[in-house]
Amino acid sequence: MAIETSCDDTSIAVLKEDKILANVTANQEIHAKYGGVVPELASRNHEKNIVRVFNEAINQSGIDQSELDAIAFTQGPGLLGSLMVGVSFAKSLALGLNIPLIAVNHLQAHIAALYIENPNPTFPFICLLVSGGHTQIIWVKDFFSYEILGSTLDDAGGEAFDKIGKMLDLPYPAGPAIDRLAQKGDPERFKFTYSKVPDFNYSFSGFKTQVLYFLRDQEKLDANFKASNINDLCASIQHHICTYLLKPVAKLMKEREVLGLAVVGGVSANAELRIEMQKLALKNQIPFMVPDFQYCTDNAGMIAEVAKYKFEKEDFVTLDVVAKARF
């Protein structure tokens, strides 16, 4: 059984051999009121949801909890209060059932989401990890061997979607709303400049400021500018972010012998990013990998996938293990 509570989604999954029998997630809608995740509210709602989600996962899996062989949990990175709820619950289960405890790195789990339906990937491959809290380019050498080649210097890609969505008066989380509205807009209508950063890194803070000032100036001329141009705004903003994400990836592919290309994390559910990443892979005649939609955002299924490999190696932790906000 795997437990994921790194941010605002309470998720528990049950995995038997290579098959996920249940993957139950409770979303915390309360944060939409504030336009972003409030850490204190997130941890309190994990406490409210976790027993209910556990019972639902057991029911869906069709097993009895006495049949469990190990308990896995997200150790970090994430919101410390949220992580502590999952860690405490995992310890209690492992102690009560007298079974081993497995600690999982949340970012490693996002990559492992690829293996749920593609258990035999070709290594090495480049993986773009984009979520609300992280943006990294990772050289994946093996199931447990990685090299971070680039990362954001400030905000994450998903964070840029959400904060700009708030400027556009869209509900939180804004990524899905922008993706949906962008389908009806012109991605070339509004142009923005790209931040210049060294090597294969990213910076999204300047782009957010560009959009903020652009919207402010346009609304001085037309108070209804956002509402009357929302589709084109979403399409242009999404196109800018996706194009920017691909730039260093394309550059890297010219410098290394790559046998595969992948995208993971919550933003990997974005339609344009998936399409453009696939085009890049086809251009270079290599396989393209992306998780099924249910495994893109934070979920316990991906935690279980990492735990499967750790269980085989008997890579267990003791009850004095603690949550890590940063890894």
Secondary structure as UniProt FT lines:
FT   STRAND          2..4
FT   STRAND          9..16
FT   TURN            17..18
FT   STRAND          19..27
FT   HELIX           29..33
FT   TURN            34..35
FT   HELIX           39..61
FT   HELIX           65..67
FT   STRAND          71..76
FT   HELIX           80..97
FT   STRAND          101..105
FT   HELIX           106..112
FT   HELIX           113..115
FT   TURN            116..117
FT   STRAND          125..130
FT   STRAND          135..142
FT   TURN            143..144
FT   STRAND          145..152
FT   HELIX           157..167
FT   TURN            168..169
FT   HELIX           175..182
FT   TURN            183..184
FT   TURN            187..188
FT   TURN            199..200
FT   HELIX           205..221
FT   TURN            223..224
FT   HELIX           225..228
FT   HELIX           230..255
FT   STRAND          261..264
FT   HELIX           266..269
FT   HELIX           271..283
FT   TURN            284..285
FT   STRAND          288..289
FT   HELIX           293..295
FT   HELIX           300..312
FT   TURN            313..314
FT   TURN            319..320
//
